[in-house]
Amino acid sequence: MTIRHRSVGTGGQRVIVLHDWFGTSSGWGSFLDYLDGDAFSYVFLDYRGYGERADVAGDYTLAEISSDTLALADRLGWEDFSLVGHSMGGKAAQRVLADAPERVRKLVGVAPVPASAFPLEGEAYELFHGAAGQPANRRAILDLVTGGRAGAAWLDRMTTQSLTDSRADAFAAYFTEWTTRDFAADVAGRRLPVKVFVGEHDAALTAPVMEATWLAHYPGAELETLANCGHYPMYELPVAFATALEAFLAD
């Protein structure tokens, strides 16, 4: 099976990037323009049911994302690589680590969901659970996780993008996956370079959440809180975020 993907750069340092619940391989804003393509080779994977792979049938699970990621790396001839995962993609990246720890050089979580279960209750559950079929819920989530600071044009654009670039059945299935799956025991104690970025205005995946999960799971993991930013640093701080990311990924 050919695994469609997006590539940026031709450098010797190999990086696979996994997107969030709302996003796709193309949903990274102007951030892509500021990556160092001479030093790095980045590959952005769409999940089944999303983006360029919206027509690819699947079970829409984290295990499937991991399997597709490793299959793509094999097709590229990449024996090892670094992983970057945003939000839900941060949990998917950890599934890859659990499945093939010998292949992952460095791990970066960007406002990432932990490997443990991330249950939502009450109004939060209703808001997120209803997002598969309700555009207004998607927009409200985007507003929430960016701290109510984003303009209407950006919120509308991101909402429309998420609706047109993902299948509702896949979107709903991945919600169950990232909120309920718990494989923390499979990654806890892994020793590799790990860095976590969070935005100071992110109301969901906060620094205290990272300290209780990611930093507890990975000895020596680094946490950086990005000022003047919420859940989407690739849109909110593209130049600064690209610089900070590559400073960690560089050998």
Order of alpha helices (4+ residues) and beta strands (2+ residues): beta-beta-beta-alpha-beta-alpha-beta-alpha-alpha-alpha-alpha-alpha-beta-alpha-alpha-beta-alpha-alpha
